[in-house]
Amino acid sequence: MSDCLPIFKALGDRNRLRILKMLEVKPLCVCEIKEVLGLAASTTSKHLSILKETRLVFEQKEGKWVNYHLNRASQIGCIRDILPLVQTWLDDDALCARDREKVQTVDRNAICAEQGM
């Protein structure tokens, strides 16, 4: 139970569920996730940190970007079993549907240019 409890706590937050649903579409960097969620960078990073600690997601450096991915290949039983279930959840949720649409069009280069990065 001690391995699964942090996972269920992580899944108990609306924004973390939204992040998982967005990562089903494609890997994303913090600025893209922040843009879709409409949250501060620090808040977004905290949510990602919790998801990383539970190993539901992992980060991978790709060039100058750090992208977050769903940990679909996890060998941890709870994660291996729960991620396919999460994929079936919230498909009819209007907010998650809007998030998926935004993920398709979010442009990290435009966000960085807008923020002077």
C-alpha positions, -999 to 999 in steps of 0.1 A, spaced: 0 0 0 28 24 8 39 24 -29 4 32 -42 -7 58 -17 14 87 -31 1 79 -66 -35 82 -55 -27 114 -37 -11 127 -69 -42 117 -89 -64 135 -63 -56 169 -78 -74 184 -107 -44 201 -123 -22 170 -120 -50 150 -138 -51 176 -165 -13 174 -169 -15 136 -173 -43 140 -199 -23 166 -218 8 143 -218 -14 116 -235 -13 139 -266 24 145 -267 54 153 -245 54 189 -233 78 214 -216 69 234 -185 61 265 -205 36 247 -227 19 230 -197 19 264 -179 3 280 -209 -25 255 -212 -32 254 -175 -30 291 -171 -10 287 -139 22 303 -126 55 286 -136 62 278 -100 28 262 -94 32 242 -127 66 230 -116 54 219 -82 27 198 -99 52 183 -122 76 176 -93 48 156 -75 41 136 -107 78 129 -111 82 118 -75 55 93 -80 71 83 -113 39 88 -132 59 111 -155 96 115 -163 116 143 -178 139 141 -207 163 168 -220 159 172 -257 182 200 -270 175 231 -250 141 218 -238 132 195 -209 101 176 -220 78 157 -197 65 123 -207 40 98 -193 59 69 -178 41 43 -199 70 18 -197 71 18 -159 77 -16 -143 62 -4 -110 29 -23 -107 7 6 -95 19 29 -123 18 2 -150 -18 -6 -140 -31 29 -134 -19 48 -164 -40 29 -189 -70 35 -167 -63 72 -165 -63 73 -203 -99 61 -202 -109 87 -177 -123 122 -184 -126 118 -221 -160 135 -220 -148 163 -197 -151 197 -214 -120 211 -197 -98 182 -206 -112 184 -242 -102 221 -243 -68 213 -229 -62 186 -256 -71 212 -283 -47 238 -268 -19 212 -266 -23 206 -304 -16 243 -311 7 255 -282 40 267 -295 69 268 -271 90 290 -294 62 316 -295 58 315 -257 95 320 -252 96 349 -277 66 365 -259 83 362 -226 116 375 -239 135 342 -234 
